[in-house]
């Protein structure tokens, strides 16, 4: 489906927000003038006093939402982030309404503005959920898809394809790869060569083309784009460093020249004392509530495979400081402490009780002590062994700017089995976007993973 038609579907989001504001206002007006707040009124303001200002308030709301990036489809992938964004935008909108009314000496009820804002947060999110559900049903029927072709089946192209899988809920569909050198690989279909691009784009009804092959010359890229001058096809060039630092890249312009910001060292309010207080409080509560299990687990390990019940492993913490990470022992005595860990629960080195502990992540409970001591955090990058950190390049060592975490993006996104270079982007994204909301989101999403045992080994 053409991108212009897809935009027509997104108009539903605008309409939903407008309806949410209208309903919120009328509910607030009724409660203020005829509901429990009526006792504070000397007289009732006619609704006409507010109706003439409603179109301006609606336009202001849409502008604030747009400036808050709430009309970007990627918000659909993160409902919690969208809820937070809507709440923040509505608060800004309410303050602007109050400020404008004060400046223009407009007589209005502050209670109506407050009530409207409260209902607006709820109804906007409910409306967006309904719209999202409706549009996703259309996507499942093949309506509104954006069909994507990737030129280059190298690592940047394959990583882009992996990312596109998470964009399926908002209608992105990978057609396949074009590459003169590569052949078909599992989950990465190569459907032709660059000279076949006209034929392939016509046959597959391609809407967007991502060029990820760093060996293509500028002339070749321009020739590819020139082959479809009349169709509404978007061409995007992906940097060859995508997949390594894509989590922190920002694009800006100096005059008309685009530049890429690869790293921004920033320390928000959450990264200091507040995060430490949260770590101590949260880990202490978990330590106290889970303490009965410690004795049971320790006894089970000793009875089935002898002592010790726990083990200590060297890990590299914040700023390269070495600490001993604690775990319940899940592997047989005599297993190399710093060998590569098991990739499946069927590994012969894992004890019978160890399989259960790994499946439920109970083997990591002792790391709460590391968090209380300040060596780890509840959320952060994956803790790595010294021999692996010793091989870091200077830019890879950037991940050591934060304390390693008991959980993190690497866990909830199922990426802990990937090599370092394909995991760093998640660490960098976390480092550059640390916040209370992000930490709580990661912790909440970790819980069902632990309960289901998904990705455990």
C-alpha positions in Angstrom: 0.0 0.0 0.0 1.3 3.5 -0.8 2.7 5.5 2.0 0.2 8.3 1.3 -2.6 5.9 2.0 -0.9 4.8 5.1 -0.9 8.4 6.3 -4.6 8.5 5.9 -4.9 5.7 8.5 -2.8 7.7 10.9 -5.4 10.5 10.7 -7.4 8.3 13.0 -5.0 9.1 15.8 -5.5 12.8 15.4 -9.3 12.3 15.3 -9.1 10.1 18.4 -7.2 12.8 20.3 -9.7 15.5 19.3 -12.6 13.4 20.4 -10.8 12.7 23.7 -10.4 16.4 24.4 -14.1 17.1 23.5 -15.4 14.3 25.8 -13.0 15.3 28.6 -14.2 18.9 28.5 -17.9 18.1 28.5 -17.4 15.6 31.4 -15.4 18.2 33.3 -18.0 20.9 32.6 -20.8 18.7 33.8 -19.0 17.6 37.0 -18.0 21.2 37.8 -21.5 22.7 37.3 -23.9 19.8 38.1 -21.8 17.3 40.0 -20.1 17.2 43.4 -18.3 20.5 42.8 -21.6 22.4 42.4 -21.6 23.4 46.1 -18.7 25.7 45.5 -20.5 27.7 42.8 -22.4 30.9 43.1 -23.6 30.7 39.5 -23.2 28.4 36.5 -21.2 29.7 33.6 -23.0 28.9 30.3 -21.1 26.3 28.1 -20.9 28.9 25.3 -18.3 30.7 27.4 -16.0 27.8 26.8 -17.1 26.5 23.4 -15.6 29.4 21.4 -12.2 28.6 22.9 -12.4 24.9 22.4 -11.1 25.0 18.8 -8.0 27.0 19.9 -7.5 24.6 22.8 -7.7 21.6 20.4 -5.2 23.1 18.0 -2.9 23.9 20.9 -3.2 20.3 22.1 -2.3 18.8 18.6 0.7 21.1 18.4 2.0 20.1 21.8 1.4 16.4 21.0 3.2 16.9 17.7 6.2 18.6 19.3 6.3 15.8 21.9 6.7 13.3 19.0 3.4 11.6 20.0 2.4 11.1 16.3 5.4 9.0 15.5 4.4 5.4 14.9 7.3 4.0 16.8 5.5 5.2 20.0 3.1 2.3 19.4 6.0 -0.1 20.2 6.3 1.4 23.7 2.9 1.8 25.3 4.4 2.8 28.7 6.6 5.4 27.0 3.5 6.7 25.1 1.5 6.9 28.3 4.3 8.9 30.0 4.6 11.1 26.9 0.8 11.8 26.8 0.8 12.7 30.5 3.7 15.1 30.1 2.2 16.7 27.0 -1.2 17.2 28.7 0.4 18.8 31.7 2.3 21.2 29.4 -1.0 21.9 27.5 -2.8 22.7 30.7 -0.1 25.1 31.9 -0.2 26.9 28.5 -4.0 27.2 28.8 -3.8 28.6 32.3 -1.0 31.0 31.3 -2.9 32.2 28.2 -6.1 32.7 30.2 -4.2 34.8 32.8 -2.5 37.0 30.1 -5.8 37.7 28.3 -7.8 38.1 31.5 -10.2 35.4 30.5 -12.6 34.3 33.2 -12.6 30.5 33.4 -12.8 27.7 36.0 -9.5 26.2 36.9 -11.3 23.1 38.2 -12.6 22.5 34.7 -9.1 22.7 33.3 -7.7 20.3 35.9 -10.6 17.9 35.5 -10.3 18.1 31.7 -6.6 17.3 31.9 -7.2 14.3 34.1 -9.8 12.8 31.9 -7.8 13.7 28.8 -4.9 11.6 29.9 -7.1 8.6 30.4 -9.3 9.0 27.3 -6.4 9.8 25.0 -4.6 6.6 26.0 -7.8 4.6 25.7 -8.5 6.1 22.3 -5.0 5.5 21.0 -5.2 1.9 22.2 -8.4 1.4 20.2 -7.0 3.0 17.1 -3.8 1.0 17.4 -5.8 -2.2 17.7 -8.0 -1.3 14.7 -5.0 -0.4 12.5 -3.1 -3.5 13.4 -6.1 -5.6 12.3 -5.8 -3.8 8.9 -2.1 -4.6 8.8 -2.9 -8.3 9.3 -5.2 -8.1 6.3 -2.4 -6.6 4.2 -3.8 -3.1 4.4 -1.3 -0.3 5.1 1.9 -2.3 5.0 5.1 -0.6 4.1 7.1 -3.1 2.0 10.8 -2.8 2.5 13.7 -3.9 0.3 17.3 -3.9 1.7 20.3 -3.5 -0.6 23.2 -5.3 1.0 23.0 -8.5 3.0 26.1 -7.8 5.1 26.0 -7.3 8.9 24.4 -3.8 8.8 21.6 -5.1 6.5 21.0 -8.2 8.6 20.9 -6.1 11.8 18.4 -3.8 10.1 16.3 -6.9 9.2 16.3 -8.0 12.8 15.1 -4.6 13.9 12.3 -4.7 11.4 10.9 -7.7 13.1 10.0 -5.5 16.1 8.3 -3.1 13.7 5.8 -5.7 12.4 3.1 -4.4 14.7 3.2 -1.0 13.0 3.0 -2.5 9.5 6.6 -2.8 8.3 7.2 -5.9 6.1 10.6 -7.0 4.8 10.5 -8.1 1.1 14.0 -9.4 1.1 17.6 -8.5 0.2 19.4 -7.5 -3.0 23.1 -8.3 -3.1 25.5 -9.2 -5.8 27.8 -11.3 -3.6 25.6 -12.9 -0.9 23.4 -16.0 -1.1 20.3 -17.0 0.8 20.8 -17.5 4.6 18.2 -18.6 7.1 15.8 -15.7 7.8 17.6 -13.5 5.3 16.2 -14.1 1.8 18.4 -12.7 -1.1 15.9 -12.3 -3.9 18.1 -10.9 -6.6 21.1 -8.8 -7.7 21.4 -5.0 -8.0 20.9 -5.1 -11.8 17.5 -6.7 -11.2 16.2 -3.9 -8.9 13.7 -2.4 -11.4 12.1 -5.8 -12.0 12.1 -6.7 -8.3 10.6 -3.4 -7.1 7.8 -3.6 -9.6 7.0 -7.2 -8.8 7.2 -6.8 -5.0 5.5 -3.4 -4.9 8.3 -1.9 -2.8 7.6 1.3 -0.7 11.0 1.9 0.9 14.5 0.9 0.0 17.3 0.8 2.6 20.9 0.9 1.1 23.2 -0.8 3.6 26.1 -1.9 1.3 29.1 0.3 2.2 30.9 -0.8 -1.0 28.4 0.9 -3.3 29.7 4.1 -5.0 27.8 7.3 -4.9 27.2 7.1 -8.6 25.7 3.6 -8.2 23.4 4.8 -5.4 22.2 7.7 -7.5 21.6 5.4 -10.5 19.5 3.1 -8.3 17.4 6.0 -7.1 17.1 7.4 -10.6 15.4 4.2 -11.8 12.2 5.1 -9.9 11.8 8.8 -10.2 8.0 8.8 -10.7 7.0 6.3 -8.0 6.4 7.3 -4.4 9.4 5.2 -3.1 11.6 6.3 -0.3 15.3 5.6 -0.4 17.4 5.7 2.7 21.1 5.2 3.1 22.2 3.3 6.3 25.6 4.0 7.7 28.1 1.1 7.7 28.5 1.7 11.5 24.9 0.8 12.0 24.6 -2.0 14.5 27.7 -0.9 16.4 26.7 2.5 17.7 23.2 2.9 16.3 21.7 3.2 19.7 23.4 6.5 20.3 23.6 8.1 16.9 21.9 11.5 16.6 21.6 13.4 13.3 22.0 17.2 13.2 22.9 19.7 10.5 25.7 22.3 10.2 24.3 24.6 7.5 23.1 21.9 4.9 25.6 19.2 5.9 24.2 16.3 7.9 26.4 15.0 10.7 26.1 12.0 13.0 26.7 12.3 16.8 28.1 9.0 17.9 28.2 9.6 21.6 26.9 12.1 24.1 28.2 11.7 27.6 25.4 13.0 29.7 24.5 12.5 33.4 20.9 13.1 34.2 19.5 13.5 37.7 18.6 9.8 37.9 22.2 8.5 37.4 23.5 9.7 40.8 22.1 9.6 44.4 18.4 8.9 43.4 19.4 5.7 41.5 21.6 4.5 44.4 18.8 5.1 46.9 16.4 3.2 44.7 18.9 0.3 44.3 19.4 0.0 48.1 15.7 0.1 48.8 14.6 -2.2 46.1 17.4 -4.8 46.6 16.9 -4.7 50.4 13.2 -5.5 50.0 13.9 -8.3 47.6 16.7 -9.6 49.9 14.3 -9.7 52.9 11.4 -11.2 51.0 13.5 -13.9 49.3 15.7 -14.8 52.3 13.7 -18.0 53.1 14.6 -19.4 49.7 18.3 -18.9 50.2 18.5 -21.5 52.9 16.3 -23.9 50.8 18.4 -23.4 47.7 21.7 -23.7 49.5 20.6 -26.9 51.2 19.4 -28.4 47.9 22.8 -27.7 46.2 24.8 -29.1 49.1 22.7 -32.3 49.3 22.8 -33.0 45.6 26.4 -31.9 44.7 28.2 -31.0 47.9 29.7 -27.7 48.9 30.0 -24.8 48.2 26.5 -23.6 47.5 27.6 -20.3 46.1 30.5 -19.2 43.9 32.3 -15.9 43.3 33.4 -14.8 39.8 35.5 -11.8 38.9 33.6 -9.2 37.0 34.4 -5.7 35.8 32.3 -3.0 37.2 31.9 0.7 36.8 35.1 2.5 35.6 36.8 -0.8 35.2 36.8 -1.7 38.9 37.0 -5.4 39.6 34.5 -7.0 42.0 33.3 -10.5 42.8 29.9 -11.3 41.5 27.9 -13.8 43.6 25.8 -16.6 42.3 24.3 -19.9 43.5 26.4 -22.7 42.0 24.6 -24.4 39.1 27.5 -26.3 37.5 29.2 -29.5 38.7 32.3 -29.2 41.0 35.4 -29.1 38.9 33.9 -27.1 36.1 36.1 -24.2 34.9 35.0 -21.1 36.6 35.8 -18.7 33.7 35.0 -21.0 30.7 32.3 -20.0 28.3 28.9 -20.4 30.0 26.3 -23.0 28.9 24.2 -22.2 25.9 21.4 -24.7 26.7 20.0 -26.3 29.8 21.0 -29.7 28.4 24.7 -28.8 28.9 26.3 -31.7 30.8 28.1 -29.4 33.2 24.8 -28.2 34.8 23.6 -30.0 37.9 20.1 -31.3 38.2 19.1 -28.5 40.7 21.2 -26.1 38.6 18.8 -26.6 35.6 15.9 -25.4 37.8 17.8 -22.5 39.2 18.9 -21.3 35.8 15.4 -21.8 34.4 13.9 -19.6 37.1 16.9 -17.2 37.4 17.0 -18.0 41.1 20.8 -18.6 40.7 21.2 -14.8 40.5 19.6 -14.0 43.8 23.0 -13.5 45.6 23.7 -10.6 43.3 21.3 -8.6 45.4 24.2 -8.5 47.9 26.3 -7.0 45.1 23.6 -4.3 44.5 23.4 -3.5 48.2 27.2 -3.1 48.4 27.1 -0.7 45.4 29.1 -3.0 43.1 26.1 -3.5 40.8 22.8 -1.8 40.1 19.3 -3.3 39.7 19.4 -2.2 36.0 22.4 -1.7 33.8 24.7 -3.2 31.2 25.6 -6.9 31.4 28.5 -7.7 33.8 31.5 -9.1 31.9 34.5 -11.1 32.8 38.0 -9.4 32.9 39.4 -11.4 30.0 36.6 -10.2 27.8 36.9 -6.6 28.9 40.7 -6.8 28.2 39.9 -7.2 24.5 37.7 -4.0 24.4 38.6 -1.3 22.1 38.4 2.3 23.5 34.8 2.9 22.3 33.6 -0.5 23.5 34.9 0.4 27.0 32.3 3.2 27.1 29.9 0.6 28.5 31.9 0.7 31.7 30.6 4.2 32.5 27.6 2.6 34.3 27.4 -0.1 37.0 26.5 -3.5 35.6 22.9 -4.5 36.2 21.0 -7.5 37.6 18.8 -7.0 34.6 18.9 -4.7 31.6 17.8 -4.2 28.0 20.0 -7.2 27.0 17.8 -9.4 29.1 14.3 -8.2 28.2 15.2 -8.1 24.5 16.6 -11.6 24.5 20.0 -10.4 23.4 22.3 -12.0 26.0 23.4 -14.7 23.7 24.7 -12.3 21.0 28.3 -11.3 20.6 29.5 -8.1 22.2 29.5 -6.0 19.1 25.8 -6.8 18.5 24.9 -6.1 22.1 26.7 -2.8 22.6 24.0 -0.7 21.0 21.6 -1.6 23.7 24.1 -0.8 26.4 24.8 2.6 24.7 21.1 3.3 24.4 20.6 2.6 28.1 23.6 4.8 29.1 22.3 7.7 27.1 18.7 7.4 28.2 18.9 6.4 31.9 15.7 7.4 33.8 13.4 6.1 36.5 10.8 5.3 33.9 13.2 3.3 31.8 14.5 1.4 34.8 11.0 0.5 36.0 10.0 -0.5 32.5 12.9 -2.9 32.3 12.2 -4.3 35.8 8.5 -4.8 35.1 9.3 -6.5 31.7 11.9 -8.8 33.4 9.3 -10.3 35.7 7.3 -12.3 33.1 10.5 -13.4 31.5 11.6 -14.9 34.8 8.2 -16.5 35.4 8.2 -18.0 31.9 11.8 -19.0 31.9 12.1 -17.6 28.4 15.7 -17.4 27.2 17.1 -19.0 30.3 20.1 -21.3 30.1 
